[in-house]
Amino acid sequence: MCRSIKTLRPPVLPEEATEEDIRAAALQYVRKVSGFRAPAAHNREVFDRAVEAITQATADLLDGLEVRGQGQAAARRAG
């Protein structure tokens, strides 16, 4: 049905995940959970809301993760 969702945090990903990477992972997740590659018109709104919510939750998670010896992701961006 869909490709595997890849790990988006360093050091697995050489640089920080882009917004596009995060959204693609969220879309794959929603597709997998819903069982639909593309929703019917009557499900489009809830499908899109789920993708946006998961995109934001994933970005928050990646921003808050602390990788041993690297500090918080947010601190890396600020520094």
C-alpha positions in Angstrom: 0.0 0.0 0.0 2.7 2.5 0.9 6.4 2.8 1.4 8.0 2.4 4.8 8.2 5.5 7.0 11.9 6.3 7.6 13.5 7.5 10.8 13.7 11.3 10.7 16.1 12.1 13.5 19.9 12.5 13.5 22.2 10.5 13.3 20.0 8.2 11.2 19.2 11.2 8.9 22.4 13.1 8.2 20.8 16.5 8.6 17.6 17.7 10.2 14.4 16.5 8.6 12.7 19.0 6.3 9.1 20.1 6.6 8.6 18.1 3.4 10.1 14.9 5.0 7.9 15.3 8.0 4.7 15.8 6.0 5.5 12.8 3.7 5.9 10.6 6.8 2.6 11.9 8.2 0.8 11.2 4.9 2.2 7.7 4.8 1.0 7.1 8.4 -2.5 8.4 7.7 -2.6 6.3 4.5 -1.6 3.2 6.4 -3.9 3.7 9.3 -6.9 4.6 7.2 -6.3 2.0 4.6 -6.8 4.6 1.8 -4.1 5.8 -0.5 -6.4 8.7 -1.5 -9.6 9.3 0.4 -13.0 9.7 -1.2 -14.4 13.2 -1.5 -16.5 12.8 1.7 -13.4 11.8 3.7 -11.0 14.3 2.3 -11.4 16.9 5.0 -10.8 14.5 7.9 -8.0 12.9 6.1 -6.3 16.2 5.5 -6.8 17.3 9.1 -5.2 14.1 10.3 -2.2 14.6 8.1 -1.8 18.2 9.4 -2.2 17.1 13.1 0.4 14.3 12.7 2.8 16.6 10.8 2.7 19.1 13.7 3.0 16.3 16.3 6.0 14.9 14.5 7.7 18.2 14.2 7.1 18.8 18.0 8.5 15.4 18.7 11.6 15.9 16.6 12.2 19.4 18.1 12.0 18.0 21.7 14.1 14.8 21.3 17.4 14.7 22.9 20.0 12.5 21.2 22.8 11.5 23.5 25.7 13.8 23.2 23.9 16.2 20.9 21.5 18.1 23.2 17.9 19.1 22.1 17.2 19.5 18.5 15.9 23.0 19.2 19.1 24.0 20.9 21.1 22.9 17.8 19.0 25.1 15.6 19.3 28.1 17.9 23.1 27.6 18.4 
